[in-house]
């Protein structure tokens, strides 16, 4: 079985990802939106909270939750 993957969706429905966790997907969405891949995680997450009001969202594949490998 495939592990659960998280994706972020732009307002136009374009899917980007995958990420291992919901938090990682939200951080990647923030970084993607401002086009700064080295943006600090906390700042990117704060940006995502604003983006969510504009139609950005995060969702998972619905498969079984398998822990992240060490």
PDB file of N, CA, C and O in Angstrom:
ATOM      1  N   UNK A   1       0.837  -1.182   0.000  1.00  0.00           N
ATOM      2  CA  UNK A   1       0.000   0.000   0.000  1.00  0.00           C
ATOM      3  C   UNK A   1       0.883   1.248   0.000  1.00  0.00           C
ATOM      4  O   UNK A   1       1.935   1.286   0.638  1.00  0.00           O
ATOM      5  N   UNK A   2       0.441   2.235  -0.711  1.00  0.00           N
ATOM      6  CA  UNK A   2       1.163   3.505  -0.788  1.00  0.00           C
ATOM      7  C   UNK A   2       0.918   4.330   0.478  1.00  0.00           C
ATOM      8  O   UNK A   2      -0.176   4.286   1.039  1.00  0.00           O
ATOM      9  N   UNK A   3       1.916   5.072   0.927  1.00  0.00           N
ATOM     10  CA  UNK A   3       1.698   5.944   2.084  1.00  0.00           C
ATOM     11  C   UNK A   3       0.806   7.131   1.708  1.00  0.00           C
ATOM     12  O   UNK A   3       0.684   7.499   0.540  1.00  0.00           O
ATOM     13  N   UNK A   4       0.200   7.703   2.720  1.00  0.00           N
ATOM     14  CA  UNK A   4      -0.641   8.878   2.497  1.00  0.00           C
ATOM     15  C   UNK A   4       0.242  10.027   2.041  1.00  0.00           C
ATOM     16  O   UNK A   4       1.291  10.290   2.630  1.00  0.00           O
ATOM     17  N   UNK A   5      -0.183  10.696   1.006  1.00  0.00           N
ATOM     18  CA  UNK A   5       0.552  11.845   0.485  1.00  0.00           C
ATOM     19  C   UNK A   5      -0.340  13.080   0.578  1.00  0.00           C
ATOM     20  O   UNK A   5      -1.554  13.004   0.387  1.00  0.00           O
ATOM     21  N   UNK A   6       0.279  14.204   0.871  1.00  0.00           N
ATOM     22  CA  UNK A   6      -0.435  15.470   0.993  1.00  0.00           C
ATOM     23  C   UNK A   6      -0.080  16.362  -0.188  1.00  0.00           C
ATOM     24  O   UNK A   6       1.078  16.425  -0.600  1.00  0.00           O
ATOM     25  N   UNK A   7      -1.063  17.039  -0.722  1.00  0.00           N
ATOM     26  CA  UNK A   7      -0.886  17.943  -1.858  1.00  0.00           C
ATOM     27  C   UNK A   7      -1.497  19.289  -1.521  1.00  0.00           C
ATOM     28  O   UNK A   7      -2.438  19.370  -0.731  1.00  0.00           O
ATOM     29  N   UNK A   8      -0.958  20.354  -2.125  1.00  0.00           N
ATOM     30  CA  UNK A   8      -1.641  21.635  -2.016  1.00  0.00           C
ATOM     31  C   UNK A   8      -2.214  21.977  -3.378  1.00  0.00           C
ATOM     32  O   UNK A   8      -1.655  21.633  -4.419  1.00  0.00           O
ATOM     33  N   UNK A   9      -3.347  22.664  -3.340  1.00  0.00           N
ATOM     34  CA  UNK A   9      -4.076  23.018  -4.543  1.00  0.00           C
ATOM     35  C   UNK A   9      -4.188  24.529  -4.649  1.00  0.00           C
ATOM     36  O   UNK A   9      -4.586  25.203  -3.699  1.00  0.00           O
ATOM     37  N   UNK A  10      -3.836  25.047  -5.801  1.00  0.00           N
ATOM     38  CA  UNK A  10      -4.013  26.474  -6.059  1.00  0.00           C
ATOM     39  C   UNK A  10      -5.492  26.744  -6.306  1.00  0.00           C
ATOM     40  O   UNK A  10      -6.246  25.795  -6.519  1.00  0.00           O
ATOM     41  N   UNK A  11      -5.937  27.995  -6.287  1.00  0.00           N
ATOM     42  CA  UNK A  11      -7.355  28.295  -6.494  1.00  0.00           C
ATOM     43  C   UNK A  11      -7.898  27.793  -7.838  1.00  0.00           C
ATOM     44  O   UNK A  11      -9.095  27.532  -7.959  1.00  0.00           O
ATOM     45  N   UNK A  12      -7.029  27.656  -8.847  1.00  0.00           N
ATOM     46  CA  UNK A  12      -7.496  27.164 -10.141  1.00  0.00           C
ATOM     47  C   UNK A  12      -7.582  25.638 -10.202  1.00  0.00           C
ATOM     48  O   UNK A  12      -7.937  25.084 -11.243  1.00  0.00           O
ATOM     49  N   UNK A  13      -7.259  24.946  -9.091  1.00  0.00           N
ATOM     50  CA  UNK A  13      -7.371  23.499  -9.011  1.00  0.00           C
ATOM     51  C   UNK A  13      -6.098  22.746  -9.342  1.00  0.00           C
ATOM     52  O   UNK A  13      -6.095  21.516  -9.289  1.00  0.00           O
ATOM     53  N   UNK A  14      -5.019  23.431  -9.681  1.00  0.00           N
ATOM     54  CA  UNK A  14      -3.751  22.776  -9.990  1.00  0.00           C
ATOM     55  C   UNK A  14      -3.165  22.149  -8.736  1.00  0.00           C
ATOM     56  O   UNK A  14      -3.038  22.810  -7.705  1.00  0.00           O
ATOM     57  N   UNK A  15      -2.805  20.864  -8.823  1.00  0.00           N
ATOM     58  CA  UNK A  15      -2.271  20.113  -7.682  1.00  0.00           C
ATOM     59  C   UNK A  15      -0.746  20.146  -7.708  1.00  0.00           C
ATOM     60  O   UNK A  15      -0.131  20.015  -8.766  1.00  0.00           O
ATOM     61  N   UNK A  16      -0.147  20.321  -6.536  1.00  0.00           N
ATOM     62  CA  UNK A  16       1.307  20.316  -6.384  1.00  0.00           C
ATOM     63  C   UNK A  16       1.662  19.426  -5.199  1.00  0.00           C
ATOM     64  O   UNK A  16       0.942  19.399  -4.201  1.00  0.00           O
ATOM     65  N   UNK A  17       2.762  18.704  -5.308  1.00  0.00           N
ATOM     66  CA  UNK A  17       3.196  17.865  -4.193  1.00  0.00           C
ATOM     67  C   UNK A  17       3.934  16.671  -4.733  1.00  0.00           C
ATOM     68  O   UNK A  17       4.405  16.715  -5.869  1.00  0.00           O
ATOM     69  N   UNK A  18       4.052  15.636  -3.994  1.00  0.00           N
ATOM     70  CA  UNK A  18       3.474  15.339  -2.688  1.00  0.00           C
ATOM     71  C   UNK A  18       4.398  15.706  -1.532  1.00  0.00           C
ATOM     72  O   UNK A  18       5.583  15.980  -1.721  1.00  0.00           O
ATOM     73  N   UNK A  19       3.825  15.704  -0.337  1.00  0.00           N
ATOM     74  CA  UNK A  19       4.556  15.906   0.907  1.00  0.00           C
ATOM     75  C   UNK A  19       4.163  14.792   1.867  1.00  0.00           C
ATOM     76  O   UNK A  19       3.105  14.182   1.709  1.00  0.00           O
ATOM     77  N   UNK A  20       5.005  14.519   2.860  1.00  0.00           N
ATOM     78  CA  UNK A  20       4.707  13.473   3.834  1.00  0.00           C
ATOM     79  C   UNK A  20       3.641  13.892   4.838  1.00  0.00           C
ATOM     80  O   UNK A  20       2.842  13.061   5.269  1.00  0.00           O
ATOM     81  N   UNK A  21       3.618  15.174   5.219  1.00  0.00           N
ATOM     82  CA  UNK A  21       2.676  15.618   6.248  1.00  0.00           C
ATOM     83  C   UNK A  21       1.876  16.817   5.757  1.00  0.00           C
ATOM     84  O   UNK A  21       2.254  17.498   4.804  1.00  0.00           O
ATOM     85  N   UNK A  22       0.766  17.050   6.436  1.00  0.00           N
ATOM     86  CA  UNK A  22      -0.074  18.199   6.102  1.00  0.00           C
ATOM     87  C   UNK A  22       0.701  19.502   6.316  1.00  0.00           C
ATOM     88  O   UNK A  22       0.611  20.423   5.504  1.00  0.00           O
ATOM     89  N   UNK A  23       1.460  19.572   7.411  1.00  0.00           N
ATOM     90  CA  UNK A  23       2.226  20.782   7.708  1.00  0.00           C
ATOM     91  C   UNK A  23       3.242  21.061   6.610  1.00  0.00           C
ATOM     92  O   UNK A  23       3.393  22.207   6.187  1.00  0.00           O
ATOM     93  N   UNK A  24       3.946  20.026   6.138  1.00  0.00           N
ATOM     94  CA  UNK A  24       4.921  20.202   5.060  1.00  0.00           C
ATOM     95  C   UNK A  24       4.244  20.718   3.798  1.00  0.00           C
ATOM     96  O   UNK A  24       4.800  21.569   3.104  1.00  0.00           O
ATOM     97  N   UNK A  25       3.059  20.219   3.492  1.00  0.00           N
ATOM     98  CA  UNK A  25       2.336  20.669   2.305  1.00  0.00           C
ATOM     99  C   UNK A  25       1.964  22.144   2.424  1.00  0.00           C
ATOM    100  O   UNK A  25       2.044  22.887   1.445  1.00  0.00           O
ATOM    101  N   UNK A  26       1.556  22.570   3.622  1.00  0.00           N
ATOM    102  CA  UNK A  26       1.209  23.979   3.828  1.00  0.00           C
ATOM    103  C   UNK A  26       2.439  24.872   3.700  1.00  0.00           C
ATOM    104  O   UNK A  26       2.361  25.960   3.129  1.00  0.00           O
ATOM    105  N   UNK A  27       3.570  24.419   4.226  1.00  0.00           N
ATOM    106  CA  UNK A  27       4.817  25.176   4.108  1.00  0.00           C
ATOM    107  C   UNK A  27       5.229  25.287   2.638  1.00  0.00           C
ATOM    108  O   UNK A  27       5.621  26.360   2.179  1.00  0.00           O
ATOM    109  N   UNK A  28       5.138  24.179   1.905  1.00  0.00           N
ATOM    110  CA  UNK A  28       5.496  24.206   0.485  1.00  0.00           C
ATOM    111  C   UNK A  28       4.577  25.127  -0.310  1.00  0.00           C
ATOM    112  O   UNK A  28       5.022  25.787  -1.249  1.00  0.00           O
ATOM    113  N   UNK A  29       3.302  25.177   0.058  1.00  0.00           N
ATOM    114  CA  UNK A  29       2.373  26.082  -0.621  1.00  0.00           C
ATOM    115  C   UNK A  29       2.785  27.534  -0.396  1.00  0.00           C
ATOM    116  O   UNK A  29       2.762  28.336  -1.330  1.00  0.00           O
ATOM    117  N   UNK A  30       3.158  27.874   0.827  1.00  0.00           N
ATOM    118  CA  UNK A  30       3.618  29.232   1.114  1.00  0.00           C
ATOM    119  C   UNK A  30       4.869  29.582   0.341  1.00  0.00           C
ATOM    120  O   UNK A  30       4.984  30.677  -0.210  1.00  0.00           O
ATOM    121  N   UNK A  31       5.807  28.651   0.299  1.00  0.00           N
ATOM    122  CA  UNK A  31       7.050  28.888  -0.444  1.00  0.00           C
ATOM    123  C   UNK A  31       6.782  29.014  -1.943  1.00  0.00           C
ATOM    124  O   UNK A  31       7.368  29.864  -2.613  1.00  0.00           O
ATOM    125  N   UNK A  32       5.900  28.171  -2.462  1.00  0.00           N
ATOM    126  CA  UNK A  32       5.567  28.208  -3.880  1.00  0.00           C
ATOM    127  C   UNK A  32       4.906  29.529  -4.253  1.00  0.00           C
ATOM    128  O   UNK A  32       5.217  30.117  -5.289  1.00  0.00           O
ATOM    129  N   UNK A  33       3.986  29.994  -3.399  1.00  0.00           N
ATOM    130  CA  UNK A  33       3.233  31.210  -3.698  1.00  0.00           C
ATOM    131  C   UNK A  33       4.129  32.438  -3.783  1.00  0.00           C
ATOM    132  O   UNK A  33       3.882  33.325  -4.601  1.00  0.00           O
ATOM    133  N   UNK A  34       5.153  32.504  -2.961  1.00  0.00           N
ATOM    134  CA  UNK A  34       6.043  33.675  -2.989  1.00  0.00           C
ATOM    135  C   UNK A  34       7.304  33.423  -3.806  1.00  0.00           C
ATOM    136  O   UNK A  34       8.172  34.289  -3.915  1.00  0.00           O
ATOM    137  N   UNK A  35       7.392  32.210  -4.387  1.00  0.00           N
ATOM    138  CA  UNK A  35       8.529  31.838  -5.243  1.00  0.00           C
ATOM    139  C   UNK A  35       9.866  31.994  -4.531  1.00  0.00           C
ATOM    140  O   UNK A  35      10.834  32.505  -5.096  1.00  0.00           O
ATOM    141  N   UNK A  36       9.899  31.544  -3.281  1.00  0.00           N
ATOM    142  CA  UNK A  36      11.138  31.591  -2.493  1.00  0.00           C
ATOM    143  C   UNK A  36      11.331  30.237  -1.821  1.00  0.00           C
ATOM    144  O   UNK A  36      10.838  30.032  -0.712  1.00  0.00           O
ATOM    145  N   UNK A  37      12.040  29.303  -2.468  1.00  0.00           N
ATOM    146  CA  UNK A  37      12.178  27.950  -1.913  1.00  0.00           C
ATOM    147  C   UNK A  37      12.930  27.880  -0.599  1.00  0.00           C
ATOM    148  O   UNK A  37      12.823  26.874   0.102  1.00  0.00           O
ATOM    149  N   UNK A  38      13.685  28.902  -0.237  1.00  0.00           N
ATOM    150  CA  UNK A  38      14.451  28.880   1.018  1.00  0.00           C
ATOM    151  C   UNK A  38      13.760  29.636   2.153  1.00  0.00           C
ATOM    152  O   UNK A  38      14.363  29.859   3.202  1.00  0.00           O
ATOM    153  N   UNK A  39      12.509  30.029   1.954  1.00  0.00           N
ATOM    154  CA  UNK A  39      11.762  30.777   2.969  1.00  0.00           C
ATOM    155  C   UNK A  39      11.632  29.942   4.238  1.00  0.00           C
ATOM    156  O   UNK A  39      11.396  28.736   4.167  1.00  0.00           O
ATOM    157  N   UNK A  40      11.784  30.580   5.402  1.00  0.00           N
ATOM    158  CA  UNK A  40      11.677  29.880   6.681  1.00  0.00           C
ATOM    159  C   UNK A  40      10.318  29.198   6.813  1.00  0.00           C
ATOM    160  O   UNK A  40       9.303  29.723   6.354  1.00  0.00           O
ATOM    161  N   UNK A  41      10.307  28.034   7.437  1.00  0.00           N
ATOM    162  CA  UNK A  41       9.090  27.240   7.570  1.00  0.00           C
ATOM    163  C   UNK A  41       7.967  27.990   8.269  1.00  0.00           C
ATOM    164  O   UNK A  41       6.823  27.961   7.817  1.00  0.00           O
ATOM    165  N   UNK A  42       8.288  28.658   9.366  1.00  0.00           N
ATOM    166  CA  UNK A  42       7.252  29.365  10.129  1.00  0.00           C
ATOM    167  C   UNK A  42       6.633  30.481   9.304  1.00  0.00           C
ATOM    168  O   UNK A  42       5.417  30.669   9.329  1.00  0.00           O
ATOM    169  N   UNK A  43       7.452  31.218   8.578  1.00  0.00           N
ATOM    170  CA  UNK A  43       6.942  32.310   7.739  1.00  0.00           C
ATOM    171  C   UNK A  43       6.079  31.760   6.615  1.00  0.00           C
ATOM    172  O   UNK A  43       5.022  32.317   6.316  1.00  0.00           O
ATOM    173  N   UNK A  44       6.518  30.674   5.990  1.00  0.00           N
ATOM    174  CA  UNK A  44       5.749  30.068   4.906  1.00  0.00           C
ATOM    175  C   UNK A  44       4.394  29.571   5.410  1.00  0.00           C
ATOM    176  O   UNK A  44       3.389  29.701   4.711  1.00  0.00           O
ATOM    177  N   UNK A  45       4.360  29.003   6.618  1.00  0.00           N
ATOM    178  CA  UNK A  45       3.103  28.527   7.187  1.00  0.00           C
ATOM    179  C   UNK A  45       2.153  29.690   7.451  1.00  0.00           C
ATOM    180  O   UNK A  45       0.956  29.584   7.184  1.00  0.00           O
ATOM    181  N   UNK A  46       2.670  30.788   7.966  1.00  0.00           N
ATOM    182  CA  UNK A  46       1.838  31.977   8.204  1.00  0.00           C
ATOM    183  C   UNK A  46       1.263  32.491   6.885  1.00  0.00           C
ATOM    184  O   UNK A  46       0.096  32.878   6.820  1.00  0.00           O
ATOM    185  N   UNK A  47       2.084  32.493   5.841  1.00  0.00           N
ATOM    186  CA  UNK A  47       1.596  32.908   4.527  1.00  0.00           C
ATOM    187  C   UNK A  47       0.481  31.995   4.039  1.00  0.00           C
ATOM    188  O   UNK A  47      -0.492  32.470   3.453  1.00  0.00           O
ATOM    189  N   UNK A  48       0.607  30.689   4.270  1.00  0.00           N
ATOM    190  CA  UNK A  48      -0.421  29.761   3.826  1.00  0.00           C
ATOM    191  C   UNK A  48      -1.761  30.060   4.486  1.00  0.00           C
ATOM    192  O   UNK A  48      -2.805  29.947   3.844  1.00  0.00           O
ATOM    193  N   UNK A  49      -1.743  30.437   5.754  1.00  0.00           N
ATOM    194  CA  UNK A  49      -3.012  30.752   6.431  1.00  0.00           C
ATOM    195  C   UNK A  49      -3.729  31.886   5.731  1.00  0.00           C
ATOM    196  O   UNK A  49      -4.959  31.895   5.678  1.00  0.00           O
ATOM    197  N   UNK A  50      -2.989  32.845   5.191  1.00  0.00           N
ATOM    198  CA  UNK A  50      -3.612  33.921   4.417  1.00  0.00           C
ATOM    199  C   UNK A  50      -4.061  33.417   3.051  1.00  0.00           C
ATOM    200  O   UNK A  50      -5.108  33.822   2.546  1.00  0.00           O
ATOM    201  N   UNK A  51      -3.271  32.537   2.459  1.00  0.00           N
ATOM    202  CA  UNK A  51      -3.617  31.992   1.143  1.00  0.00           C
ATOM    203  C   UNK A  51      -4.895  31.156   1.195  1.00  0.00           C
ATOM    204  O   UNK A  51      -5.653  31.114   0.227  1.00  0.00           O
ATOM    205  N   UNK A  52      -5.131  30.493   2.328  1.00  0.00           N
ATOM    206  CA  UNK A  52      -6.324  29.653   2.455  1.00  0.00           C
ATOM    207  C   UNK A  52      -7.592  30.483   2.282  1.00  0.00           C
ATOM    208  O   UNK A  52      -8.588  29.986   1.756  1.00  0.00           O
ATOM    209  N   UNK A  53      -7.567  31.725   2.711  1.00  0.00           N
ATOM    210  CA  UNK A  53      -8.719  32.609   2.535  1.00  0.00           C
ATOM    211  C   UNK A  53      -8.929  32.969   1.070  1.00  0.00           C
ATOM    212  O   UNK A  53     -10.027  33.357   0.672  1.00  0.00           O
ATOM    213  N   UNK A  54      -7.866  32.838   0.264  1.00  0.00           N
ATOM    214  CA  UNK A  54      -7.934  33.165  -1.166  1.00  0.00           C
ATOM    215  C   UNK A  54      -8.229  31.931  -2.022  1.00  0.00           C
ATOM    216  O   UNK A  54      -8.240  32.021  -3.250  1.00  0.00           O
ATOM    217  N   UNK A  55      -8.467  30.781  -1.384  1.00  0.00           N
ATOM    218  CA  UNK A  55      -8.844  29.591  -2.138  1.00  0.00           C
ATOM    219  C   UNK A  55      -7.798  28.501  -2.229  1.00  0.00           C
ATOM    220  O   UNK A  55      -8.058  27.462  -2.836  1.00  0.00           O
ATOM    221  N   UNK A  56      -6.623  28.697  -1.648  1.00  0.00           N
ATOM    222  CA  UNK A  56      -5.609  27.641  -1.629  1.00  0.00           C
ATOM    223  C   UNK A  56      -6.031  26.618  -0.587  1.00  0.00           C
ATOM    224  O   UNK A  56      -6.608  26.981   0.439  1.00  0.00           O
ATOM    225  N   UNK A  57      -5.749  25.339  -0.837  1.00  0.00           N
ATOM    226  CA  UNK A  57      -6.119  24.311   0.145  1.00  0.00           C
ATOM    227  C   UNK A  57      -5.121  23.173   0.119  1.00  0.00           C
ATOM    228  O   UNK A  57      -4.325  23.045  -0.811  1.00  0.00           O
ATOM    229  N   UNK A  58      -5.175  22.344   1.158  1.00  0.00           N
ATOM    230  CA  UNK A  58      -4.319  21.168   1.296  1.00  0.00           C
ATOM    231  C   UNK A  58      -5.227  19.975   1.512  1.00  0.00           C
ATOM    232  O   UNK A  58      -6.175  20.040   2.295  1.00  0.00           O
ATOM    233  N   UNK A  59      -4.934  18.875   0.814  1.00  0.00           N
ATOM    234  CA  UNK A  59      -5.725  17.654   0.971  1.00  0.00           C
ATOM    235  C   UNK A  59      -4.808  16.450   0.785  1.00  0.00           C
ATOM    236  O   UNK A  59      -3.709  16.576   0.245  1.00  0.00           O
ATOM    237  N   UNK A  60      -5.265  15.282   1.235  1.00  0.00           N
ATOM    238  CA  UNK A  60      -4.450  14.073   1.121  1.00  0.00           C
ATOM    239  C   UNK A  60      -5.086  13.076   0.164  1.00  0.00           C
ATOM    240  O   UNK A  60      -6.225  13.247  -0.269  1.00  0.00           O
ATOM    241  N   UNK A  61      -4.334  12.039  -0.157  1.00  0.00           N
ATOM    242  CA  UNK A  61      -4.780  11.041  -1.122  1.00  0.00           C
ATOM    243  C   UNK A  61      -5.809  10.077  -0.555  1.00  0.00           C
ATOM    244  O   UNK A  61      -6.479   9.378  -1.314  1.00  0.00           O
ATOM    245  N   UNK A  62      -5.948  10.027   0.756  1.00  0.00           N
ATOM    246  CA  UNK A  62      -6.930   9.129   1.364  1.00  0.00           C
ATOM    247  C   UNK A  62      -6.425   7.718   1.579  1.00  0.00           C
ATOM    248  O   UNK A  62      -7.188   6.850   2.004  1.00  0.00           O
ATOM    249  N   UNK A  63      -5.157   7.470   1.295  1.00  0.00           N
ATOM    250  CA  UNK A  63      -4.609   6.139   1.522  1.00  0.00           C
ATOM    251  C   UNK A  63      -4.202   5.979   2.985  1.00  0.00           C
ATOM    252  O   UNK A  63      -4.291   6.913   3.781  1.00  0.00           O
ATOM    253  N   UNK A  64      -3.759   4.781   3.312  1.00  0.00           N
ATOM    254  CA  UNK A  64      -3.390   4.467   4.692  1.00  0.00           C
ATOM    255  C   UNK A  64      -2.265   5.363   5.176  1.00  0.00           C
ATOM    256  O   UNK A  64      -1.317   5.635   4.439  1.00  0.00           O
ATOM    257  N   UNK A  65      -2.371   5.821   6.422  1.00  0.00           N
ATOM    258  CA  UNK A  65      -1.345   6.647   7.019  1.00  0.00           C
ATOM    259  C   UNK A  65      -0.184   5.765   7.477  1.00  0.00           C
ATOM    260  O   UNK A  65      -0.327   4.965   8.402  1.00  0.00           O
ATOM    261  N   UNK A  66       0.956   5.918   6.823  1.00  0.00           N
ATOM    262  CA  UNK A  66       2.182   5.183   7.159  1.00  0.00           C
ATOM    263  C   UNK A  66       3.173   6.194   7.710  1.00  0.00           C
ATOM    264  O   UNK A  66       3.362   7.251   7.108  1.00  0.00           O
ATOM    265  N   UNK A  67       3.813   5.900   8.840  1.00  0.00           N
ATOM    266  CA  UNK A  67       4.747   6.869   9.417  1.00  0.00           C
ATOM    267  C   UNK A  67       5.884   7.236   8.466  1.00  0.00           C
ATOM    268  O   UNK A  67       6.300   6.439   7.625  1.00  0.00           O
ATOM    269  N   UNK A  68       6.367   8.445   8.622  1.00  0.00           N
ATOM    270  CA  UNK A  68       7.491   8.923   7.822  1.00  0.00           C
ATOM    271  C   UNK A  68       8.726   8.101   8.156  1.00  0.00           C
ATOM    272  O   UNK A  68       9.011   7.867   9.330  1.00  0.00           O
ATOM    273  N   UNK A  69       9.469   7.654   7.134  1.00  0.00           N
ATOM    274  CA  UNK A  69      10.686   6.873   7.425  1.00  0.00           C
ATOM    275  C   UNK A  69      11.734   7.712   8.145  1.00  0.00           C
ATOM    276  O   UNK A  69      11.813   8.925   7.946  1.00  0.00           O
ATOM    277  N   UNK A  70      12.538   7.062   8.983  1.00  0.00           N
ATOM    278  CA  UNK A  70      13.588   7.762   9.732  1.00  0.00           C
ATOM    279  C   UNK A  70      14.787   8.085   8.886  1.00  0.00           C
ATOM    280  O   UNK A  70      15.750   8.673   9.378  1.00  0.00           O
TER     281      UNK A  70
END
